[in-house]
Amino acid sequence: MELEEARRLVTKYESAMTAAAAHMEVAYRYYAGQNDIKFRRTRVDCGEEGKSLLRRADNRIAFNFHALLVDQKASYLFTAPPVFDVGNESANKKIRAALGGAYGRKIKNLCVDASNAGVSWVHYWKDDSGNFQWMPVPAVQVYPIFTDDLQADLSAVMRCYRTLDDDGKEWKIYEFWNDTETEVYRQKDDVFLPFDRFSMLLDGVATPANVYRHGLGAVPFIPFFNNGQSRSDLDRVKDLIDAYDKTFSGFVDDLEDIQEVILVLTNYGGTDTKHFLDDLKYYKTIQVDSTGDGDRSGVSTLTIDIPVEARDKLLDLTRKAIFDMGQGVDPQQQSFDRTSGEAMKFMYSLLELKAGLMETEFRLGLDTLIRAICRLSGLAEPETVIQTWTRTAIRNDSELADMCSKAVGVLSTKTILKNHPFVDDPEAEEKEIRKEKAAAEDEADTYRKSFKKAPDTGEEGGE
C-alpha cells in the first residue's frame, strides 16, 4: 500500500470511526456510573451566578442501572465459560492450552465490551516461539471493512490507537490488516508517515520496515456481536435511566430547598431577620407595626407539601420499565421463598432472551477462534466444533437433585451427572464413580474368597 493510498483510507473512514467511537463512549461512561445527570448545566454553569436563584440545591445523583444489567448478563453467561469439543481429546487439550488460564476473564470482558459498544473484537497472532496468542481489543480502536456481497465477510481491518515515542511525543498509530499482511503508519498533527515497527531480513541484514507478512491465513481479527443489530444494551434504557436520575435528584433538591415551615412577616417593626430571630428566641415575642383597623400585621406560617406519592409512583414505574426494557432481573421485585424451579425460570425469562441473542453471535466468533487455533497449531481442521454453554442463575437445588434421582435407569449416567446440582465436573465425577465401583467389587471378591473351601489333595500339607 502506498503512502497516499493509506492516507486516503484514513481520511475516508476516520469520520465514521469518530462518530462510532463517540456513541460507544457514552455507554462506557454510563457503565462507569457517569450518567448525563452528572454533567447537567445549571444557571451558575451558564454564567448567571450573580442572579437571585430560587433553587439553591443541585444534587446530581446517578443510578448505575446500566452496569447492573450488563454485569447480570456477563455473570449469567460466562461465570462458567463455554467449553469445546472437536472430537479429539488430544486436540481438545491443545485448544484449552492455547486459550490459556485467562480464558474465562477474557471472554467475560468480551461480553462487557460488546454490551457497551455493540461489538467486541479478538486479535490473534503467533509469538516469537510460534505459540498461538489472542487478546481482546477495545471496540473503539477497530474499524472493520466487510465485503459488499450478501456474505459480508471481513476483508480488512483498520486499527487506530495512541502511543508515545521515546521523546514523549504522542502519535496516532494506524494499522491496516488484510489476510496476508499488515502495514503500520503514524500521524501527529499534519505529519503522516510510515512507522517502521518490524524488522525484515533483506540480503541477510535486518532492515526496519512498516510492512509485515503475517501468514495467518485470514484477517486476524474476529468480531463478537452483541446482537443481530450490533446495538449497545444502553440504547434500550438510556432515556429511562435519565428520567429516574432527574426525578430522584429533583426530589432531593426539594427536600433541601423547601423548609417544613416558612415564617411570613407582615409589617415587622424590627430592623432585619436576625433581630426577629433574636427577639423570638429570647423574649418569645416580636414587634409589629399596626396600620389601623383591619390591619393583619403579625407572623403567619406557610407550609409546602412535596408530592411524595406521585414521585414514588413515578420512580417505581420507571424502575420496572428499566428492567423490562433492559431485559434483566430486578432483585427488589423478586421473592424466592419456596419458589419452584419453573417459577425461577420465568423470573429469568427476559434475561434468557437477551443472553440467547448474544450466545447466537458469540458462537460464531468462538467457532472462528477455535478453527484459527487448529489451523495455526498444526491440528486438523475440525468438521464441527461442539460448544457447551452453562447458565449461572439462582436455582432450586433440592428439586433438581430429586429429578436426577428419578431419572436413574431412564437416562444415561453421564447425562444425569451433567445436570446434577452437586457436580461441577461430570467427567471427573464419572471416573470417581468407576473407581468406587472397582473398589467395592474388589472388597466383595475378597469377602467371597475368605469363605471358599480349599481343595483336598489327599496329601499331608497339601493345599
C-alpha positions as CSV (number, residue, x, y, z in Angstrom):
1,M,0.0,0.0,0.0
2,E,1.4,3.4,-1.0
3,L,1.6,6.3,1.5
4,E,-1.0,8.3,-0.3
5,E,-3.4,5.3,-0.5
6,A,-3.1,4.8,3.3
7,R,-3.7,8.5,3.9
8,R,-6.8,8.3,1.6
9,L,-8.2,5.3,3.6
10,V,-7.7,7.2,6.9
11,T,-9.5,10.2,5.6
12,K,-12.3,8.1,4.2
13,Y,-13.0,6.1,7.3
14,E,-11.9,8.2,10.2
15,S,-15.0,10.3,10.4
16,A,-17.1,7.2,10.6
17,M,-14.8,5.8,13.3
18,T,-15.0,9.0,15.3
19,A,-18.8,9.0,15.2
20,A,-19.0,5.3,16.2
21,A,-16.4,5.9,19.0
22,A,-18.4,8.8,20.4
23,H,-21.5,6.7,20.6
24,M,-19.6,3.9,22.3
25,E,-18.0,6.3,24.8
26,V,-21.5,7.2,26.1
27,A,-22.2,3.6,27.0
28,Y,-18.7,3.2,28.6
29,R,-19.4,6.3,30.6
30,Y,-22.8,5.0,31.8
31,Y,-21.2,1.7,32.7
32,A,-18.8,3.7,34.9
33,G,-21.7,5.5,36.6
34,Q,-21.0,8.8,34.9
35,N,-24.6,9.4,33.7
36,D,-25.7,12.6,31.9
37,I,-27.1,13.9,35.2
38,K,-23.5,14.4,36.4
39,F,-23.0,16.9,33.6
40,R,-26.3,18.8,33.9
41,R,-26.0,22.6,33.3
42,T,-27.3,25.0,36.0
43,R,-27.8,28.7,36.0
44,V,-24.4,29.0,37.6
45,D,-22.8,26.9,34.8
46,C,-24.5,29.3,32.3
47,G,-22.8,32.4,33.8
48,E,-25.8,33.6,35.9
49,E,-24.2,33.2,39.3
50,G,-24.9,36.8,40.3
51,K,-28.6,36.5,39.7
52,S,-31.0,35.5,42.5
53,L,-31.7,31.8,42.3
54,L,-35.0,30.4,43.6
55,R,-33.4,26.9,43.8
56,R,-30.0,26.5,45.5
57,A,-29.7,22.7,45.8
58,D,-28.1,21.0,42.9
59,N,-27.9,17.3,43.5
60,R,-26.7,15.1,40.7
61,I,-27.4,11.5,41.7
62,A,-26.7,8.8,39.1
63,F,-28.1,5.3,39.4
64,N,-25.9,2.7,37.7
65,F,-28.7,0.5,36.3
66,H,-26.7,0.0,33.1
67,A,-23.8,-1.6,34.8
68,L,-26.1,-3.8,36.9
69,L,-27.9,-5.1,33.7
70,V,-24.6,-5.7,31.9
71,D,-23.0,-7.4,34.8
72,Q,-26.1,-9.6,35.2
73,K,-25.7,-10.8,31.6
74,A,-22.0,-11.3,31.9
75,S,-22.2,-13.4,35.1
76,Y,-25.2,-15.3,33.8
77,L,-23.4,-16.3,30.6
78,F,-19.8,-16.5,31.5
79,T,-19.3,-17.3,35.2
80,A,-18.9,-20.8,33.8
81,P,-17.3,-20.1,30.4
82,P,-18.2,-22.2,27.3
83,V,-16.2,-25.4,26.7
84,F,-15.4,-27.0,23.4
85,D,-15.1,-30.5,21.8
86,V,-13.7,-31.1,18.4
87,G,-14.0,-34.8,18.6
88,N,-10.4,-35.5,19.5
89,E,-9.2,-35.5,23.2
90,S,-5.6,-34.6,22.2
91,A,-6.8,-31.7,20.1
92,N,-9.1,-30.6,22.9
93,K,-6.1,-30.4,25.3
94,K,-4.1,-28.3,22.9
95,I,-7.1,-26.0,22.3
96,R,-7.5,-25.5,26.1
97,A,-3.8,-24.8,26.4
98,A,-4.0,-22.2,23.6
99,L,-7.0,-20.5,25.2
100,G,-4.9,-20.1,28.3
101,G,-5.7,-19.7,32.0
102,A,-7.2,-16.3,31.5
103,Y,-9.8,-17.6,29.0
104,G,-12.7,-17.1,31.4
105,R,-11.7,-13.5,32.2
106,K,-11.1,-12.6,28.5
107,I,-14.5,-14.0,27.4
108,K,-16.2,-12.1,30.2
109,N,-14.5,-8.9,29.2
110,L,-15.6,-9.5,25.6
111,C,-19.2,-9.7,26.8
112,V,-19.0,-6.5,28.7
113,D,-17.3,-4.7,25.8
114,A,-19.9,-6.0,23.3
115,S,-22.8,-5.0,25.7
116,N,-21.4,-1.4,25.7
117,A,-20.2,-1.0,22.2
118,G,-22.4,-3.4,20.3
119,V,-19.4,-5.4,19.2
120,S,-16.2,-6.6,20.7
121,W,-13.0,-7.8,18.9
122,V,-10.4,-10.5,19.3
123,H,-7.0,-10.2,17.7
124,Y,-4.8,-13.3,17.4
125,W,-1.2,-13.9,16.4
126,K,1.8,-16.2,16.8
127,D,4.5,-15.1,19.2
128,D,8.3,-15.5,18.6
129,S,8.2,-19.1,19.9
130,G,5.4,-20.0,17.4
131,N,2.7,-20.3,20.1
132,F,-0.8,-19.1,19.5
133,Q,-1.8,-15.9,21.3
134,W,-5.0,-13.9,21.5
135,M,-6.3,-10.9,23.2
136,P,-9.5,-8.7,23.3
137,V,-9.1,-5.4,21.6
138,P,-11.3,-2.3,22.6
139,A,-14.0,-1.8,20.0
140,V,-13.3,1.9,19.8
141,Q,-9.9,1.1,18.2
142,V,-11.2,-1.2,15.4
143,Y,-12.9,-0.2,12.2
144,P,-13.8,-3.3,10.0
145,I,-14.2,-3.3,6.2
146,F,-16.6,-6.0,5.1
147,T,-17.3,-7.3,1.5
148,D,-20.2,-5.8,-0.3
149,D,-21.9,-9.2,-1.1
150,L,-24.6,-10.9,1.0
151,Q,-22.0,-13.0,2.8
152,A,-20.4,-9.8,4.2
153,D,-17.1,-11.4,5.1
154,L,-14.4,-9.5,6.9
155,S,-11.9,-8.3,4.2
156,A,-9.7,-5.8,6.1
157,V,-9.4,-4.0,9.4
158,M,-8.1,-0.6,10.3
159,R,-7.0,-0.3,13.9
160,C,-6.3,3.2,15.4
161,Y,-4.8,4.0,18.8
162,R,-2.5,6.4,20.5
163,T,1.0,5.8,21.8
164,L,4.1,7.8,23.0
165,D,7.5,7.6,21.3
166,D,10.9,7.7,23.1
167,D,10.8,11.5,23.1
168,G,7.4,11.6,24.9
169,K,5.5,12.8,21.8
170,E,2.0,11.3,21.3
171,W,1.3,9.8,17.9
172,K,-1.8,8.2,16.4
173,I,-1.0,4.7,15.1
174,Y,-2.9,3.2,12.2
175,E,-2.6,-0.5,11.4
176,F,-4.0,-1.9,8.2
177,W,-4.6,-5.6,8.2
178,N,-5.7,-8.0,5.4
179,D,-5.5,-11.8,5.1
180,T,-1.8,-11.7,4.1
181,E,0.0,-8.7,5.6
182,T,-0.2,-5.6,7.9
183,E,1.1,-2.1,7.3
184,V,1.6,0.5,10.0
185,Y,1.6,4.3,9.8
186,R,1.6,7.0,12.4
187,Q,0.3,10.6,12.4
188,K,1.0,13.7,14.5
189,D,-0.9,16.8,13.5
190,D,-0.5,17.0,9.7
191,V,2.5,14.7,9.6
192,F,1.6,11.2,8.3
193,L,4.5,8.8,7.9
194,P,5.2,5.0,7.7
195,F,6.0,3.6,11.1
196,D,8.9,1.1,10.9
197,R,7.8,-1.3,13.6
198,F,9.1,-4.5,12.1
199,S,12.5,-5.8,11.3
200,M,12.8,-7.6,7.9
201,L,15.8,-9.6,6.7
202,L,17.0,-8.2,3.3
203,D,20.1,-9.8,2.0
204,G,20.9,-11.1,5.4
205,V,20.6,-7.6,7.0
206,A,17.9,-6.7,9.5
207,T,16.1,-3.7,8.0
208,P,13.3,-1.7,9.6
209,A,10.0,-1.8,7.7
210,N,6.4,-0.8,8.2
211,V,5.1,-3.9,6.3
212,Y,4.9,-7.4,7.7
213,R,3.6,-10.6,6.0
214,H,1.9,-12.3,9.0
215,G,1.0,-15.6,7.2
216,L,-2.0,-16.2,9.5
217,G,-4.3,-17.3,6.6
218,A,-7.0,-14.8,7.4
219,V,-7.6,-11.3,8.7
220,P,-6.5,-11.9,12.3
221,F,-9.5,-10.1,13.9
222,I,-12.7,-11.8,15.0
223,P,-15.9,-9.9,15.7
224,F,-18.2,-10.8,18.6
225,F,-21.5,-9.0,18.1
226,N,-23.8,-8.2,21.0
227,N,-26.9,-9.0,18.9
228,G,-28.1,-9.1,15.4
229,Q,-28.2,-5.3,15.0
230,S,-24.8,-4.7,16.8
231,R,-26.6,-2.4,19.2
232,S,-25.5,-1.4,22.7
233,D,-27.6,-2.5,25.6
234,L,-27.7,1.1,26.7
235,D,-29.8,2.1,23.7
236,R,-32.9,0.4,25.2
237,V,-32.8,2.1,28.6
238,K,-30.9,5.3,28.4
239,D,-33.9,7.6,28.4
240,L,-35.5,5.7,31.3
241,I,-32.3,5.9,33.4
242,D,-32.1,9.7,32.7
243,A,-35.7,10.1,33.8
244,Y,-35.0,8.1,37.0
245,D,-31.9,10.2,37.8
246,K,-33.7,13.5,37.2
247,T,-36.7,12.6,39.3
248,F,-34.7,11.3,42.2
249,S,-32.2,14.2,42.1
250,G,-35.1,16.7,41.9
251,F,-36.8,15.1,44.9
252,V,-33.6,15.5,47.0
253,D,-33.3,19.1,45.8
254,D,-36.9,19.8,47.0
255,L,-36.1,18.4,50.5
256,E,-33.0,20.7,50.8
257,D,-34.6,23.8,49.3
258,I,-38.0,23.8,50.8
259,Q,-38.3,24.1,54.6
260,E,-41.1,22.4,56.6
261,V,-42.3,25.8,57.9
262,I,-41.8,29.2,56.3
263,L,-42.5,32.3,58.5
264,V,-44.3,35.1,56.8
265,L,-43.7,38.6,58.4
266,T,-46.3,41.4,57.8
267,N,-45.4,45.0,58.9
268,Y,-42.5,43.7,61.0
269,G,-41.1,46.5,63.2
270,G,-37.6,45.2,63.6
271,T,-34.5,46.0,61.5
272,D,-33.6,42.7,60.0
273,T,-34.4,39.0,60.2
274,K,-31.5,38.4,62.7
275,H,-33.3,40.9,65.1
276,F,-36.5,39.0,64.5
277,L,-35.0,35.6,65.4
278,D,-33.2,37.1,68.5
279,D,-36.5,38.5,69.8
280,L,-38.3,35.3,69.1
281,K,-35.8,33.2,71.0
282,Y,-35.2,35.5,73.9
283,Y,-38.5,37.3,74.5
284,K,-40.8,34.8,72.8
285,T,-42.5,37.9,71.3
286,I,-41.9,40.1,68.3
287,Q,-42.7,43.8,67.4
288,V,-45.0,44.6,64.6
289,D,-46.3,47.9,63.3
290,S,-50.1,48.3,63.1
291,T,-51.7,50.4,60.4
292,G,-55.1,50.7,61.9
293,D,-58.4,48.8,61.9
294,G,-58.4,45.7,59.8
295,D,-54.7,45.5,59.8
296,R,-53.3,42.0,59.6
297,S,-49.8,42.7,60.9
298,G,-48.1,39.7,62.5
299,V,-46.5,36.4,61.7
300,S,-48.1,33.6,59.8
301,T,-46.7,30.3,58.6
302,L,-46.6,28.8,55.1
303,T,-46.1,25.1,54.6
304,I,-45.4,23.5,51.2
305,D,-46.3,19.8,50.7
306,I,-44.0,17.9,48.4
307,P,-45.9,15.4,46.2
308,V,-44.2,12.3,47.6
309,E,-46.7,9.8,46.5
310,A,-46.7,10.9,42.9
311,R,-42.9,10.8,42.8
312,D,-42.7,7.4,44.5
313,K,-45.2,6.0,41.9
314,L,-43.1,7.5,39.1
315,L,-39.9,6.1,40.4
316,D,-41.5,2.6,40.8
317,L,-42.9,2.7,37.3
318,T,-39.6,3.9,35.8
319,R,-37.5,1.2,37.7
320,K,-39.8,-1.5,36.5
321,A,-39.6,-0.2,32.9
322,I,-35.8,-0.1,33.1
323,F,-35.6,-3.8,34.0
324,D,-38.4,-4.7,31.5
325,M,-36.8,-2.9,28.5
326,G,-33.3,-3.8,29.6
327,Q,-34.4,-7.5,29.9
328,G,-32.9,-8.0,33.4
329,V,-33.9,-9.4,36.8
330,D,-34.9,-6.7,39.4
331,P,-33.8,-8.1,42.8
332,Q,-36.3,-5.8,44.6
333,Q,-39.3,-7.3,42.9
334,Q,-38.5,-10.9,43.4
335,S,-39.4,-13.2,46.3
336,F,-37.5,-16.6,46.3
337,D,-39.2,-18.1,49.3
338,R,-40.3,-21.7,48.4
339,T,-40.1,-20.8,44.7
340,S,-40.2,-23.8,42.4
341,G,-37.6,-24.3,39.6
342,E,-40.1,-23.5,36.9
343,A,-41.1,-20.2,38.6
344,M,-37.4,-19.2,38.8
345,K,-37.0,-19.9,35.1
346,F,-39.9,-17.5,34.5
347,M,-38.1,-14.8,36.5
348,Y,-35.1,-15.2,34.3
349,S,-37.1,-15.3,31.1
350,L,-36.2,-11.8,29.8
351,L,-32.6,-12.2,30.8
352,E,-32.5,-15.5,29.0
353,L,-33.9,-13.9,25.8
354,K,-31.1,-11.3,25.8
355,A,-28.5,-13.9,26.7
356,G,-29.7,-16.1,23.9
357,L,-29.2,-13.4,21.3
358,M,-25.6,-12.8,22.5
359,E,-24.9,-16.6,22.6
360,T,-26.0,-16.9,18.9
361,E,-23.5,-14.3,17.8
362,F,-20.7,-15.4,20.2
363,R,-21.0,-19.0,19.0
364,L,-19.9,-17.8,15.5
365,G,-16.9,-15.9,16.9
366,L,-15.8,-18.7,19.2
367,D,-16.1,-21.2,16.3
368,T,-13.8,-19.0,14.2
369,L,-11.4,-18.7,17.1
370,I,-11.2,-22.4,17.7
371,R,-10.6,-23.1,14.0
372,A,-7.8,-20.5,13.9
373,I,-6.2,-22.2,16.9
374,C,-6.3,-25.6,15.0
375,R,-5.0,-24.0,11.8
376,L,-2.1,-22.3,13.4
377,S,-1.2,-25.1,15.9
378,G,-0.9,-27.8,13.2
379,L,-4.2,-29.5,14.1
380,A,-6.6,-31.0,11.6
381,E,-9.5,-28.8,10.6
382,P,-12.4,-30.0,12.7
383,E,-15.6,-30.9,11.0
384,T,-17.7,-29.5,13.8
385,V,-16.9,-27.6,17.0
386,I,-19.3,-28.6,19.7
387,Q,-19.8,-25.8,22.2
388,T,-21.3,-26.4,25.7
389,W,-22.7,-23.3,27.4
390,T,-23.7,-23.2,31.0
391,R,-26.0,-20.6,32.6
392,T,-25.4,-19.3,36.1
393,A,-28.6,-18.5,37.9
394,I,-30.4,-19.0,41.3
395,R,-32.0,-22.4,41.2
396,N,-33.8,-24.9,43.4
397,D,-31.1,-27.5,44.0
398,S,-33.4,-29.9,46.0
399,E,-35.8,-30.0,43.1
400,L,-33.0,-30.7,40.6
401,A,-31.5,-33.4,42.8
402,D,-34.9,-35.1,43.1
403,M,-35.3,-35.0,39.3
404,C,-31.9,-36.5,38.8
405,S,-32.6,-39.4,41.3
406,K,-35.8,-40.2,39.4
407,A,-34.0,-40.3,36.1
408,V,-31.7,-43.2,37.1
409,G,-32.4,-46.1,34.8
410,V,-34.1,-43.8,32.3
411,L,-31.2,-41.5,31.3
412,S,-27.5,-42.3,31.0
413,T,-25.3,-41.7,34.0
414,K,-23.3,-39.1,32.1
415,T,-26.5,-37.1,31.3
416,I,-27.6,-37.2,34.9
417,L,-24.2,-36.1,36.2
418,K,-24.1,-33.2,33.8
419,N,-27.4,-31.9,35.2
420,H,-26.9,-32.7,38.9
421,P,-26.5,-29.6,41.0
422,F,-23.7,-31.1,43.1
423,V,-21.5,-32.0,40.2
424,D,-19.1,-29.4,38.7
425,D,-17.0,-31.7,36.6
426,P,-19.1,-34.6,35.1
427,E,-16.1,-36.4,33.7
428,A,-14.1,-36.4,36.9
429,E,-17.2,-37.5,38.8
430,E,-17.7,-40.4,36.3
431,K,-14.2,-41.5,36.9
432,E,-14.7,-41.3,40.7
433,I,-17.8,-43.5,40.4
434,R,-15.9,-46.1,38.4
435,K,-13.1,-46.1,40.9
436,E,-15.6,-46.6,43.8
437,K,-17.3,-49.4,41.9
438,A,-14.0,-51.1,41.3
439,A,-13.0,-50.8,45.0
440,A,-16.4,-52.2,46.0
441,E,-16.0,-55.2,43.6
442,D,-12.5,-55.9,45.0
443,E,-13.8,-55.9,48.5
444,A,-16.7,-58.2,47.6
445,D,-14.2,-60.6,45.9
446,T,-12.0,-60.7,49.0
447,Y,-15.1,-61.4,51.2
448,R,-16.2,-64.3,48.9
449,K,-12.7,-65.8,48.8
450,S,-12.5,-65.9,52.6
451,F,-15.4,-68.4,52.7
452,K,-14.3,-70.6,49.8
453,K,-13.2,-74.1,51.0
454,A,-9.6,-75.0,50.0
455,P,-9.4,-78.2,47.7
456,D,-8.5,-81.5,49.4
457,T,-5.4,-83.1,47.7
458,G,-5.2,-86.1,50.0
459,E,-1.6,-85.3,50.8
460,E,-0.3,-84.1,54.1
461,G,0.5,-80.4,53.9
462,G,-1.3,-80.1,50.6
463,E,-3.1,-77.0,49.7
